[in-house]
């Protein structure tokens, strides 16, 4: 049951094209992809929880380097898309 849940969550993350935020994508010379849907389903949840945990620290770092704000916003958008699948 838990395996199926994590698998389907990982599949949804991949369908929304947010896989690069959760795990490494397949390299050019690699024959098979690096991680399965199960892995992405498990670690997608952990990634979103860690973003919530470090939110205040990230905001203070954004005050120090405002040129990184577009990357931060892109990551937050990915987190909201992944939260929708969980």
Secondary structure by P-SEA (a helix, b strand, c coil): caaaaaaaaaaaaaaaccccccccccccccccccccaaaaaaaaaaaaaaaaaaaaaaaaaaaacccaaaaaaaaaaaaaaaaaac
